[in-house]
């Protein structure tokens, strides 16, 4: 039983602050007749708490108590096990988790099997300094309840008045400071378009390499330096960069890349022209393409959902910048998991802008280019070229991140688009 004593209390505050996560909002709402907007001082609430007794199997393993523990921010099963000197496997079994890597959410509770009764602040581990959060017992109803409430109202009123006075004084001070700054430094008005132009015009001038520098860095384009196809890695004064050979004119791609500047777009470091061949020098991406990363031998990083979500956010941010924060905007036209490269920290960058087109010149075309499995239906059927074709391709990349499969899969000896297979 719990008596509401404060002017502002909600089911969330009672569940997570007063009872430290030992109950939940939903449990309180189900057990009591008051809705969340009708709580007021003096009401009596029933508070269901999570508790349990050891099963016969747990008792056979030496567990005499099941302690209800409230999850804090940053907790995981390994940390909790270490804190109480409890076998992680026992915690997993007591709570029905899949394994020790299951996610624990703050403000929820789990059961800790213990061999002896814990004291209030007993962590089970002398070296662990962080105390267990414990809930305060509900205030007992007594004869002085009316006086306590009156004192509470007075205290709350004084506190509220003080806070309002502090806010007013702070506002006056800030207003005076801003007026003084405006007199010293008049603000220049700038429109949204001006900001876009300013961002898009942050040029970085790529270096013009000599061919002998590329030969020296790649050891004369040795096969041991080949990354894939016509792309090699090379050492340039202690820095590893990627060198891409091309037989077609890359001046349009160079002109575009030196105008864009974003963490999630591959950086062009320089270029070279030698006897009709062109060479582009990019930052080196240690973990290769997203497609390679997904098909690699399953590692902890590869199966990490946190990593996959970060990759998706990186690609989305890169496309958003490309479409909206360059002037003119650009359509990549060939977004796929092989054109998304990963650096040493598994951060994604969009690469290969050879087919990129300015959004100002978008329209229709009957010369279809791109990668099978990623081309938007309106592009295939009507030749419609808009930034939406990049969004469609990004959707296919998301499917690859979720399923781990390629954009084109083989079922019953025939090729099927991944987007159609999961529809």
N, C-alpha and C positions, 0 to 999 in steps of 0.2 A: 504494500500500500504506500502511496506517495501523495503528499499534500503540496499543491502548488503554492509557493510563497512569494515568488517574484512577479512583478508587473508584466515582464516580457519573458515568457517561457513558451517554447514550442516542443512538439514531440521530438524533433531532431535534437534540441538542446538537452532534453531530459534523457533521451536514449544514449547520446554520445558524450555528453559532458557530465551530467549528474551520475549516470550509471556506467560511464566509460565504455560504451559499446556492448554492455552485457544484455541489452535489449535492442530492439530496432523500431524505427518509425512505424512500419507496417504492423508489427506485433502490438504496439500501443494503440494504434487506430482500431485494430480488430477487437481488442479487449475492452475498450472504453466507448461510451456513448457520445462523447464530445468530438466534434470535428476539429481540424487543426486551427480554425479561426475563432473558436469559442472558448479557449483556455483562459482562465482568469484566476487570481489568487483566491485560495480557500477551497478550490475543487479537489476532490479526492479521486486519484487515479489508481487503477490496478496495473502493476508493472510485471509482465511475464519475464522471467530471467532464464537464461540457458544454463542447464546443469545436467549432469548424468553420472551414473555409477559405472565402475569398471565391469566389463563383461567377464564371463568365466575364462575366456581365452586370455584377456588382459591380466586377470588376476593370476593366472598360471605363470605369466611372464614376470610377476612381481609387482604389478601396478595395483596399489591399494586405493589411490585417489585419482579422480579426473578433475583437474583444475581448469576452470573457464578462463581463458586468457584473451584480452582485447588486443587486436592487431593495431600496431602503430605504423606511421609512415616509415618506410624503409625496411620493415620486417620481412623476412622470408623464413622458410621452414628450417633451413640450415642454421640461421642465426638464433631462432627460438630454441632449437635443439641444443645448441652450444650453451645458450644462456641458462637452461635448466638441467644441463648434463643428462639429457634424455636422448635415447636412440632415435634418429630421424625416422627410421622405419616404423617405430611405434606411433609417432605423431601422424604419419601418413595413414596408417591403418585405423587409428582412432577417429579420424575425420573423413575417411573415405576419399582421400586425394588420389590422383592418378600416380604421382611420383613426387620426389622431393623438390622438383622444379615448378610445382603448381603455384599459381599466382595467389598471394594473400592480399586481400583488399582492406585498407584502413577502415576502422570503425566496425569491423566484423569480429567474430569470436571463433576461437578454435579450442579444442580440448587437449590438455597436456597430461599424459599418464605419468603419475608420480609414485615412487615406492613408499613415501612417507608424507605426513601431513605438512604442508608448507606454512610458514609463518607469514605475516603481512608483507614483509619486505624480503623474504627469502627468495633469492634468484636461483639457488642451487649451484651457483658458481661464484666463488669468492672474488675472482678476478673481473667479474662483470659488474661495472659500477652503476649501470642504469637501473633505477628502481622500477618495480612493477607499478603500473598505474592501478590504484584501488578506488572503488567508488565509496562515496560518503553515504552513510545510512540515512534513510529518509527522516526528516525532522518529525519528532513525535508531537502529537496534538496535546496541548496542555492548557491550563487555565490562563496562561499569559499570552495565548495566541493573538487575541485582539490587540493587546498592547504592542506585541512584536510587529504586527501588521501596520499599526499606526506609525511606529518608528520607521518601518521600512518605507512607507509612503513619504514621510518627511525627508528621509535620507535620499530617496530617489529623486525628489523634487529639487533638493539642494544640488545634487550631482548633475541633474539635467540642466539647471540654470547655469552652473559653472561651466559646463561644456559649451552651452550656447554662447556665453560671454567670451570664452576663449576663441570660438570660431569667428565671432564678429571682429574681435581685435586682430586676429590673424588675417582676416579678409581685408581690413583697412590697411594693415601694414603692407600686404602684397600689392594692393591697388596703388599705394603710394610708390612702391619700388618700381612697378611697371611703368607708371607715368614718368618717373624720373629717367628710366632707361630709354623710353620713347623719345624724350626730349634730347637725350645725348646721341642716340642712334636711331634716326627715323627709319621705320620699317618700309621696305620696298615691297609693294604688292606684287604677287606673282600668281598666275592662274595655274590650273591643273596642267594645261598644255605646256606652259613654260617649264614646269617641273619635269615633265616627261622628256622634253627636249634636252634639259640639263643633264638628266640621267643618261640618256642615250648618247650624248656627246662626250662621255668620259672615255676618250680614245686612249688606247695604249699602242704605242708604235712598235710593231714586230721587227725583230732584227733581220737584216738581210745577210744570210750566211754565205760564206764561200764554199764551193763544192769540196775543196780539200779539207775543210773543217768537218763536213759531214762524213767524208771517207775516213778521216782519222777517228772520229767519235764512234763510228759503227764498225771499225776495223775492216774497212773496205767492203762494207755491207756483207760481212761474214754470215754464213747460215746460222751460226750459233747466236747471232744477235737478232735473228728474225723473230718477231713476235707472232705475226700471222700475215700471210699473203705478202703484200708489198710494204709492210710496216716493220721497222727495225727499232731497237733501242740503242742509244748511244750515250757515252759519257762526255759531258761538256763542262770542263773545269770543275769536276767534282759533282756535277748535277746530272742525273739521268733524265733524258728526254726521249720522246718517241719521234721517229722520222718516217713520214709517209711519202712514198713515191707515187707520182701520177703522170700519165702521158697526155692528159688533156689540160687545157688552160685553166688555171685555178685562180686567176686574178679576181673574179667575181666573189669567190669564197673568201679570199684574203681580205678584200675590201669590206666584206660584211663582218668577218670575225674581228677585225681590229676596231670595230665600232661597238661591239657588245662586250659587256663586262659584268659577269655574274658568276658566283661560286658554282652553280649547277650547270654551267655551260663550259665545255672544254676550252682551255686557254691556248690560243695560238702564240707561240713564242717567237717564231720567225719563219722564213721561207728562203728558197733558193731556186734559181733557174740555171740549167746546164745542158747545153746542146739539145734543146727542145724538150727536155724532161724537167718536171717541176717537183719540188720537194717541200713539204710542209712539216714544220717542227712544232710538236705539241708537248704539253706537260705529260709526264709519264704516269699511267694509271696501273698501279701494281697488280690489282686483282682482276684485270681484264674486263671482258664484257659481262653484263648481267646474265646473258644466256649461258656463258661458260660457268659462272658462279652457281647458277641454279642446277646445272648438270654435273657439277663437280662431286667427288665423293662426299657424302653427307657428313658435315662437320657441325659443331655446335653453332658456329656463326651462320652457316647455310640454313639451318632449320629455325633460327631465331626469328620470331614474329616481330620483335622489336626492330631488328635489322631490316626486315622486309618493309615494314611500315615507314621507316626512315627513308629507304630507297624510293618508295612511292611518293613521299612528300618532296624529296629532292627533285624528282622528275617533274612533279606538278609545279613546283616553284620555278624551275627552269623554263617550262613552257609558258607560265604566266608572264614571266619577264619578257620572253621572246615575242609573245603576242601583244602585250599591253604596255611595256615600258621601254621600247626602243622606237625610234622614229627614223624611218618608217618601221612598222611592225613586220615580223617575218613569220612565214609558215614553214616548218621544217620539212614536211612532206615525206619523211622516211623514218618516223619514230618506230623503233622496234628494239627488242632486248639485246640485239647485237650492236646497236648504235648507242647504247647506254653503258658507259664505262664506270668502273669502281676504283677508287683510290685505295691507299693503304688502310684507311679507316672505314672502308665499306661505304663511303659517301658517293652518291651517283652524280655523274655529269653527262649531259647530252652531247653527242659527237656526230661527225659526218654531216656537214651542212652543204654537201655538193648539190643537192636538189632544192635547197631552200629558195623561197620565193617571197617577194615583198607583198604584204597584205593589200597595198594600194593597187597592185596589178592582178589581184585575184579575180577569178571569173570561171570560164569553162575551157576545157582542153580535151582533145581526143588522143593525145599522146600520153598514155598512162605509164607512169613510172612509180616505183615503190617496191615494197616487199609483200609477197603473197601472205595472206592471213591478217595483215594489218591495214589494208586499204578499205576506207569507208565505203558503204554501199552506194551513196550518192556520187562518189568519185568514180567508182567502177561503172555505174549505170549511165550517169549523165556527164561525167567529166568535171563535176563541180569542185572547184579548188577554193576552200576557205579554211580558216583556222580550226573548224570543227573536225576536219580530217585528222588533225593531230590529236584532238581529244578522243576520237574513236580509237586511234592506234594506242593511245595511253590506256584506254580501257582494256585493250587486249593484253597490254603489259601487266596490268593489275591482275588479270586472270592468270597469267604466267606466274606471278608472284604468289598467288594463293594456291594454285594447283601444282606448280613446279613443272608443268608440261609445256611443250613448244606450242607456238601459235598454229601450227599445222600438225595434226596427229594422224596416225594410221590406225584405222579400225577395220577389221575384216578385209584386209588387203586394199583398202581405198583410203585416200586422203580426206580428212574432215577438218574444217576450221574449228579451232578451239572455241571461238565465240559461238558457233552453232552447236557444238557438242555439249556445252554447259547450259544452253538456253532451255 
